[in-house]
Amino acid sequence: MNKKKIIIPILLPVIVLIFWYAITDGLGLITPYVLPGPIEVCQSAFTAIINGKLLKDTIDTLFKVFLGLILASIVAIPLGVVLGSSETLEDLCSVVISILRPIPPVAWIPFSILWFGIGTVPAVFIIFMGCVFPILVYTLDGVKRTPKVLVEAAQTLGANRWNVLRRIILPSAVPYIVSGLKVGVSIALMCTISAEMIGSSSGLGYLILTSTNLFDTGTTVVGMLTIGIIGIIFDYMFRKVQDQIFW
Amino acid sequence: MVIQVKNVNKSFKQEDGDILHVLDNINLDIKDREFICLLGPSGCGKTTLLRIIAGLDEPDSGEVNDSAGLIKGPSRDRGFIFQQYSLFPWMTVLDNVVFGLNMCYPDKKEENLESAKRYLQRVGLEDFQNSYPYQLSGGMKQRVAIIRSLLNHTPVQLMDEPFSALDMQTRHTLQEQLIGVWKRFDTTIVFVTHDVDEAVFLADKVVVMDKNPGRVKDIVSIDLERPRKRESTEFLKIQEEVMESLGVHDME
């Protein structure tokens, strides 16, 4: 049973790897520029690790992801708690949120370059625009789902409005906020790579784009796989956090 | 007089648009340190009346006063034990129990914690002080909820069928314990129930309510000595009397 659990998930990647090797390095059916083989990718990875480029660009990308996510959380979580506990304020903001929310974050790229130029700031701005709405909407939902009996229990125990908000509504919404952050992280990663390909001179997106322009498609694949691995790590981290939440 | 209910009316609009008259001109005086049971069939408005006394709901007309004056909203002067479990699930038993004290005396966190611990020890729950609510049985959860409310030294405790979800044995144990803490804390209790046996076991006075519209039908005083014995002829006689005034054939 346990052996099966380990073998089956690995089976498909191994088959893909063999097939990939066969059509590229093995039989030479496809030229390395169109699709580099696994051996070339390994060589590129080795080079990128040794010269420190991969680490530098990964750190650069992660820095933007975290900065954007933190700024979005600072705005979205308190706003969600406030809007969720006041129907008037929610009605006031609902149209603006409904219009801004469906705009894909990459649509902000032209303005981000216009306003912030090239570099880290425009990328962080795009990540912010991408993450702020999902976190806001999840927080709002969590706040509104706070069991009424808990709020009333706190009130009859002497809690004022502020304490109800801080000690009851906020913790009650935590599972929803974490879900919002989880969605936010994957959007942030997406936004970062897109932003780096257009208005940036560093990061994994920039690495992917420039290496292709230099016919170094091995490095392109290395950049892509790195993003995939970052995604897996984030996912694992969030699952661990969600396991800690028992309410 | 700690609570005075004067000419209270309350209606709800139902989903089909009909108006449901839940409380019809309710008048009720509750004396200090009295144990009152509001008894009636479901739909007689006993929970609504209790919520209005707590300040959790507003009457359409009429008013409720306590010793501090007109009741305008929920406050720590009137504790409330809910029918559903109401412990804060992310807090340990100790944090739940100390919650009210910390709201009241935010500068005395250390002392609050000490008195909460001391009290949990006295009721034999010290082994559970670091447990979370989901780790407790239903009866245990209601015990903690009652202790949490009592520790505020609230003059009035309002209880909305707190034991209705429990098995009979646990219910009887908690009823006995409730009488004990009621005496120790010198508090007034208004207890909602639909169970005649529970009302007769607990109350000084049973307020019998009727439905459609919800109104006070009768008030039965019970002078039996405590602890009351369910098998005694006096107990059974009063039970009979209460059932009669309830009009048992009307019960659902």
Interface residues (C-beta under 8 A of the other chain):
Chain A: V149 L150 E152 A153 A154 Q155 T156 L157 G158 A159 N160 N163 R167 I168 P171 S172 V174 F246 W247
Chain B: A54 L56 G73 P74 S75 R76 R78 G79 F80 F82 Q84 S86 F88 P89 W90 F99 G100 M103 C104 Y132 Y134 A145 R148 S149 N152
